[in-house]
Amino acid sequence: MAQKYQELSDKIVGLVGGKANVQFFTHCVTRLRFNVKDESAVKKDEIEKLPGVLGSQWQNGQYQIIIGQAVSDAYRLICEKNGFAVEKSVDEKLDDEKPAQKKGAKAVIDKIFDGISGSLTPLIPALIGCGMIKVILILMDMAGVPADSGTYQLLTFAGDAGFYFLPIMIGAFAAKKFGANPALGMVIGGLCQRRQRRHRLQLPGHPRVRRELLQHHLPHHPVLRRHGPHREVLCQAFP
């Protein structure tokens, strides 16, 4: 059986970048496992053409060559010819285990920044596009284009849209990042958005109507049009 892996044992070390590139060499039930310093030095295509090699793959930063049940024979022959220390075999199930999560203050900070970047990074193209439209508007101002022209107003709306709806977009991408419902994230973002209105909600138990609401909306009521002095009374009653 060892004769089958003679060519493999002669060439494999050179194809993984030489002995100096190998940090650790072991095997499991079916695979040879190389931990290398420079992954780019590994010639994967040539290795898979060697006799006895069934395939290869990178997994968790380790280069694994699939040999089969006779992997121990190939492993011992490679160690003998290349001067590697014989190591104990490892369990293949270790590949399926999730890496241990980091703990401590640094891990918390990393998660915070990961959440922020995951929520904001998808918005960069939209914000860049809106910023470029703003630049075009500045050039149009310098060229003397009137601000009340249709083209100028259309570009103004387009340039403002990305910033006006920014809270809603952040809510959607943040929800996607944290595995929540995007629609719910958009609703929360909408609640955070500043609205250009003259009224605001008060806490339950303290219903109040703002003076501005009476001054700007109620005057249009047909009754108050005929009784103008009553508007001042209402404004005093609801400061």
N, C-alpha and C positions, 0 to 999 in steps of 0.2 A: 504493500500500500504506500510505503514511503517513497518508492520509485516514481509514483504518479506525480509527486509534488517536487521533483528535483528542479525542474525549470522554474517553478514558482519560488522555491527557496533561493535560487540563484539570482533572480531578477527583482523580487518584490521590494527589497530594501532600497535599491537604487531608484525604483519607480515612485517611492514615497518621499524622495528627497534625500536619501542617504541616511546612514546611521545617526549622523549628527543632528538630523531633523526630527528624529524620533525621541519623544519625551518618555513615552511609556508604551509597552507592547504586551498585550495579553490576549486572551480568547474566552469565548463563552461556549455554549453547546454546539453552535453551528458557524460561528464567525471569528475571524481574526480582527483584533481591535487595535488601532494605532491612534495614539495621541501625538500629534505633530506640532512643531513650532510654526511652520509656514505652510498653510493649507494650499497655497497656490503652487507649491512644488510637487504636489501629488498628481501623478498622471493617471487619472481615473480611467480613461478610455483604454489605455494600453494595459492597465492591470486587469480589466475585465476580459481581455483577449487571452490571458494566460491560461494554460491547461489546468483544470481543476477549480477554476473560479466560476461560481454561478452568478455572481453579481456583486455590486458594492454600493455603499451609500454613506452619506454624512448624517450623523445623528448626535445631537447635543455636543457638537464640536469634536466629535470622534469619528475617524474614518473606519468603517466596518466592511470587511471583505467576507462575503458569504461563501463558505466552503462546503458545509454539510456536516454529517455526523462524524466524518473522519478528520475534523478540524484539529484535533489534538495531535495527530500524526504530522500534519503540515506545520503546526506551531512548534513542535519540538525540533523538527528538521531546520526550520528557519532560525531558531535560537542557536542551534549547534553551529550552523554555517556562518552566522553573523555575530556571534559572541553576545547574544542577549541573555539576560538572566531569566530563568524559567519562573513564571508567575502562576499563581493559582487561577483557575478559571473563575469567571464572574457569572452571575445569574442574569439571563436575558430579560427577566421581568423588571430589572432595574430601569430598562429603557422606557417602560410604561409609566413609571412613577413621575409625578410632577415635581419639579425642583422646589426645594424648600423656599418658602417666602421669607424675604428679609424682614427683620424686626428692628425696632428702635426708632429714634427721632428722625434719622436720615430716611428710613423707609416711608415714614409718614409724609415727610416733605416731598419725597419723590412721587408719591401717589397724588399729592395735591397738585404739583406741577404737571403731572401726567393728565389729570382731569382738566386742568385749565387749557393746556395745549390741545388736548383732544376736542375740546369744545370750540376753540377759537381758530385753530389751523384751517379747517374747511372753509372759513369765511374769508381767508386772505384773498383769493381771486376776486370775489365780489367787491371787497373794499378797495382793492387796487383798481378795478374797473371804474368804480365810482370816483375815486381820486383822479383818474385820468380825465374823466368827464369834467371834473372841476377845473382841471388845467385848461381844457378846451374853452370853458366859459371865461376864464381869465384872459385867454388870447382873444376871444371874441370881444371882450370889453376893451382891450387895447386897440382892436381894429375898429372900434366905434359901432359895433352892432347894437341896435337898441334893445333894451332889456324887455320890452313888451312884444318883441317879435315872437312868432310861433316857434321857430327853431330854438331860440334862446330859452323860452319857457319849457319846452319839451326836454331839453338837455338839463335844465335845472331840476325838473322833477326826477329825471333818471339819476342824476348825481346825488340827490337827497334820499332816494329810495333806500339805498343800501344802509345808510346811517339811521334813517327814521325807523326802519323795521329791524334794526340790529338786535334789540332785545328778543324779538320773536325768533330770529334765526339762531341766536345763541341758545335759547330755550330748546329748540328742536335738536340741535347738534349735541347739546349737553345731555338731553334725554337719551339720544342714541348712544352716546359714550357710556352712560351708566346703566344702559339696558332698560330704560323706562319707555313709556309710550310717547312718541314724538309729538302727537297732538296735545297731550297734557303739558309737555314742555313748552309748546308754543303758546298755550293759554297762560301759563305762568309768566312767560316772557312778555306777553301782552299786558299782563297786570303791572309789570314793572315799567312798561313804556310810558313816557310822559305824553299826555294827551293835551292838545291845545283846546281846552274847554274852560268855561268860566265857572263851573261848579265842581264840587268835590264831595265825596261821601264822608259822613261823620260816623262815629262809633254808635252802636245801638244805644238808645236811651238818651241821646243828645241830638235830636233832629234839628238842624239849622239850615236855613237857606241863605246863601251868600248874597251880599249886597249887589255884587256884580250881576248875578243871575236876574235879579229884579230889574236892574237898570237896563240890561241889554236884551232881555227876552220878554218880560211881561209888558213893556211899553207897546208891544205890537198887538196885544190883546185888544179887541174892539171896544170893550168896556172902558179900559184904562185910557184909550185914546180920547174918549169923550170926557173923562174925569182925570185930567192930568194931575191936579193937586194930590190925588189919592196915592200917587206913586211915591211921593215923599213920605207919606204916613207909613206905607208898607216898608219902605227902606229903613225907617226908624224902628219899626216893630221887629224887623228881622235884620239886625246889623251883620 
